[in-house]
Amino acid sequence: MEQRVKCPICGKETPAGKRFCGHCGARLVFEPPPKKVCTSCGAENQPDQQFCSTCGARLVTPTAAPSTPSAVAASPAEGKQVTVKPTWGLAWGLWWRALIIALLFGAVVYLVAMLLTVTVFGWTWKLPFGS
């Protein structure tokens, strides 16, 4: 049976050993699981093993190196002036939304006024064209 690698972008399977996904063109990255190194004898073992195949000592799973406070990078904005540019796209979109809401509100008020004048006062509305 042929080994297959799952694409991290589209999720489709591609044959192992290929560098790019055949479905979406994304770069395929194969990272083998880290091997376990025996703390007693230094021999490399497979990641699924619990005991060293050379000396028989119990294997511990490799962990990431602990981060130290000195390794944490300083904030890039620390001590520097930041220029903020206005986002006119957002303001323009809000302006158009407000205009549409105002027009709809005006149309509703106009229709309510027409209905009230017809029902309360008995006025009739005639169109300027036609009979």
DRENRO-180387 format. One line per 2 residues: number of its first residue (from 0); their letters; for each residue x, y negated, z of N, C-alpha, C, O. Coordinates in pm, whole numbers. Each point is the difference from the previous one (the first is absolute). Example, Ala and Ser with C-alpha at 12.3 -4.5 7.8 and 13.67 -1.06 7.14 Angstrom:
2
0> AS> 1319:569:780:-89:-119:0:90:-120:0:104:2:66  -139:-107:-138:82:-119:6:-77:-109:73:51:-111:17
//
This chain:
131
0> ME> 84:118:0:-84:-118:0:89:-125:0:98:-7:73  -135:-87:-155:79:-122:-17:-28:-98:115:-115:-21:38
2> QR> 222:-37:18:-17:-99:106:-48:-130:-61:39:-36:-111  -125:-36:186:-55:-124:-49:19:-108:106:3:29:120
4> VK> 9:-154:-166:18:-115:88:-122:-88:-16:-47:-23:-111  -4:-27:223:-117:-88:-2:45:-145:-17:90:-47:70
6> CP> -153:-23:-165:35:-140:-26:-50:-87:115:-114:14:43  199:-106:10:-43:-86:111:-100:-107:-44:-66:-58:85
8> IC> 54:31:-216:-89:-105:-48:-137:57:-36:-101:-42:56  97:137:-151:-129:49:-48:-43:130:67:-117:36:-9
10> GK> 208:34:74:-36:122:71:-1:125:-88:-25:110:51  52:-123:-180:2:115:-91:130:76:20:101:-55:45
12> ET> -105:184:-78:119:83:15:79:5:-130:-57:10:-109  189:-16:123:93:4:-113:101:110:30:35:20:116
14> PA> 15:51:-217:101:104:26:122:-58:72:42:-112:-28  12:190:120:117:-42:77:118:-21:-94:14:71:-100
16> GK> 71:-167:131:118:-30:-79:-21:-116:-96:97:-50:-56  -220:7:37:-27:-113:-88:25:-129:77:-17:-4:122
18> RF> 59:-101:-193:32:-126:66:-118:-96:2:-5:-89:85  -91:105:-179:-114:-89:-9:-128:81:-11:1:111:-53
20> CG> -110:-167:104:-130:66:-4:-50:0:-145:9:-101:-69  -62:214:24:-52:11:-135:-137:-62:-16:-47:-14:-113
22> HC> -18:-24:223:-135:-56:-6:-1:-152:9:-73:-66:-74  154:9:164:-3:-146:18:135:-65:-26:8:-123:-5
24> GA> 99:200:-13:131:-56:-30:78:-46:121:108:-58:-15  -158:84:135:69:-44:121:125:84:21:6:117:-38
26> RL> 95:-178:100:124:71:31:-29:100:113:-58:-34:103  101:157:-126:-17:104:100:126:8:85:111:8:-53
28> VF> -128:-11:182:113:6:92:-15:127:82:-99:18:71  196:69:-81:-2:122:79:101:-14:112:120:-14:-24
30> EP> -170:18:143:87:-8:117:-8:132:75:-102:30:62  207:50:-68:-6:127:73:-2:-27:150:58:-99:46
32> PP> -124:185:29:-3:-21:144:142:9:58:81:78:-50  -52:-156:152:137:1:56:32:135:63:-84:61:65
34> KK> 208:-18:-86:43:127:59:33:-20:147:44:-107:42  -65:212:34:31:-6:142:146:39:19:47:100:-54
36> VC> 23:-181:132:141:26:29:8:51:144:-55:-60:92  123:169:-76:16:61:133:92:-87:86:109:-37:-42
38> TS> -156:6:163:82:-81:90:115:80:61:97:-58:49  -108:191:-52:107:84:59:115:23:-97:116:-22:35
40> CG> -148:67:-158:107:36:-92:10:-91:-122:98:6:-73  -199:-91:50:4:-94:-112:-46:57:-132:12:-67:-103
42> AE> -65:189:101:-45:62:-124:-133:-61:-45:-84:-36:83  66:26:-217:-127:-50:-54:-97:115:-13:36:110:-43
44> NQ> -162:-134:81:-104:100:-6:-120:-56:-74:-14:-122:-16  -74:210:-30:-121:-40:-70:-92:-75:97:3:25:120
46> PD> -87:-118:-173:-85:-81:89:-105:80:76:-47:-44:105  9:160:-156:-104:78:68:55:93:108:-78:64:71
48> QQ> 211:-55:-57:59:89:100:-4:-63:139:13:-121:15  -32:206:85:-1:-44:140:132:28:70:35:-65:99
50> FC> 41:166:-152:126:38:61:109:2:-107:-28:27:-116  150:-56:156:114:-5:-91:29:140:-53:4:97:76
52> ST> 16:-87:-207:28:131:-61:146:40:19:36:115:-29  50:-206:77:141:31:21:28:41:145:64:102:25
54> CG> -112:-185:71:33:29:140:-122:36:84:17:46:114  -138:-64:-164:-120:39:73:-51:-105:98:-95:27:74
56> AR> 155:-145:-72:-44:-106:93:-132:-60:-50:-29:2:-119  -49:-55:214:-128:-62:-36:27:-131:-75:87:-78:40
58> LV> -161:55:-149:16:-119:-83:-100:-107:42:-115:30:31  159:-152:-32:-89:-112:27:-28:-69:-133:86:-3:-88
60> TP> -206:-54:74:-36:-69:-125:73:-133:-7:12:-69:101  37:33:-219:69:-129:-12:-98:-114:16:-113:5:-50
62> TA> 157:-108:120:-84:-117:20:67:-121:-62:120:2:-27  -198:-105:5:55:-124:-56:89:-67:103:-21:13:121
64> AP> 119:-84:-169:91:-71:89:-77:-107:76:-79:-73:-59  102:62:191:-73:-101:76:40:-141:-42:117:-28:-26
66> ST> -214:-59:22:31:-138:-37:43:-77:124:-59:14:107  160:-96:-125:50:-81:111:-50:-142:-19:-27:-41:-113
68> PS> 16:-35:220:-47:-138:-14:90:-84:-89:-48:-93:-65  178:124:60:90:-79:-84:-21:30:-148:36:-81:-85
70> AV> -96:198:54:-22:37:-139:-124:-68:-57:-20:-1:-122  -64:-55:207:-121:-65:-47:39:-134:-63:67:-82:63
72> AA> -110:62:-186:35:-123:-72:-80:-117:53:-114:15:44  174:-132:-48:-69:-121:45:-105:-38:-103:12:34:-118
74> SP> -113:-104:164:-106:-46:-89:57:-95:-104:80:-87:34  -120:102:-164:58:-86:-102:-40:-146:17:72:-89:-48
76> AE> -184:60:114:-45:-138:17:63:-67:121:-23:-118:24  102:193:52:59:-54:121:104:-106:-34:101:30:-63
78> GK> -126:-152:103:94:-107:-22:-3:-59:-140:84:-84:-34  -179:127:-49:-8:-51:-136:-136:-68:-19:-99:37:62
80> QV> 98:-135:-149:-125:-70:-31:-77:81:-105:57:45:-99  -186:-28:123:-85:75:-91:-92:-96:-72:-67:-82:63
82> TV> 63:91:-195:-88:-84:-79:-126:78:-33:7:110:-55  -122:-167:88:-127:65:-27:-65:-70:-119:-21:-121:2
84> KP> -10:199:-104:-63:-56:-119:-149:31:6:-39:110:38  -46:-206:-76:-144:25:4:-41:104:-105:59:7:-108
86> TW> -158:70:142:-53:99:-93:-124:-57:-65:-111:14:51  130:-80:-165:-111:-67:-68:-99:100:-55:-117:-34:-18
88> GL> 159:152:-10:-92:101:-52:-111:28:100:-116:13:-37  153:-3:163:-99:26:104:-93:-119:16:-121:18:11
90> AW> 174:-140:-10:-84:-119:14:-93:-15:-119:-116:-36:16  167:62:-136:-82:-11:-120:-115:101:3:-112:-34:-37
92> GL> 139:156:80:-104:102:11:-105:-39:103:-119:21:-22  163:-78:134:-96:-43:102:-85:-115:-51:-119:-7:32
94> WW> 176:-84:-111:-74:-112:-55:-110:51:-92:-113:-47:8  146:142:-95:-101:53:-91:-109:74:75:-118:-10:-36
96> RA> 152:83:138:-102:70:79:-93:-100:68:-121:21:3  177:-129:51:-82:-102:65:-93:-66:-102:-116:-27:32
98> LI> 164:2:-152:-82:-61:-105:-117:92:-38:-113:-46:-14  140:173:-3:-106:95:-36:-103:10:111:-120:3:-28
100> IA> 164:1:152:-94:7:112:-84:-127:5:-121:7:25  182:-124:-48:-75:-126:1:-103:-3:-112:-112:-46:21
102> LL> 148:94:-140:-95:4:-111:-116:95:30:-116:-32:-27  148:148:83:-107:93:35:-91:-58:108:-122:15:-7
104> FG> 181:-80:105:-79:-62:106:-90:-110:-58:-117:-10:37  171:-72:-127:-78:-106:-64:-115:57:-82:-110:-55:1
106> AV> 135:165:-73:-106:62:-79:-110:55:88:-118:-11:-33  155:71:144:-101:53:93:-82:-113:59:-123:11:10
108> VY> 187:-120:30:-73:-115:56:-94:-57:-106:-113:-36:33  156:26:-157:-83:-52:-108:-122:89:-22:-112:-51:-14
110> LV> 132:183:10:-113:91:-19:-99:-6:116:-121:4:-21  171:-13:142:-89:-10:117:-78:-130:-6:-119:-1:32
112> AM> 182:-109:-74:-70:-127:-12:-108:9:-106:-109:-54:19  135:120:-130:-101:17:-104:-118:81:51:-115:-37:-24
114> LL> 142:145:93:-108:85:51:-83:-74:104:-122:14:3  187:-93:82:-75:-76:102:-90:-105:-64:-115:-18:42
116> TV> 165:-51:-141:-83:-103:-65:-118:61:-73:-107:-60:-6  124:178:-49:-111:65:-70:-102:52:100:-120:-17:-21
118> TV> 165:80:129:-94:62:94:-61:-100:97:-118:10:31  194:-105:17:-50:-93:102:-77:-116:-64:-111:-31:43
120> FG> 170:-33:-144:-59:-120:-57:-82:29:-125:-74:-88:-45  85:205:-12:-75:34:-119:54:-61:-127:-70:-2:-101
122> WT> 191:-47:103:58:-58:-120:32:110:-100:28:114:38  -32:-147:-163:36:95:-103:126:-49:-69:23:-120:-15
124> WK> 57:213:-26:124:-31:-68:-18:28:-148:-43:110:-37  74:-205:-47:-11:18:-144:140:-9:-59:83:-83:39
126> LP> -61:170:-134:129:1:-67:2:-112:-103:-104:-31:-58  218:-31:33:7:-112:-94:-15:44:-146:-12:-84:-89
128> FG> 15:212:65:-14:49:-137:-114:101:-6:-39:54:103  -14:-30:-219:-108:97:-17:-134:-64:35:-10:-121:22
130> S> -92:206:-18:-135:-54:26:-49:23:140:-111:-40:33
//
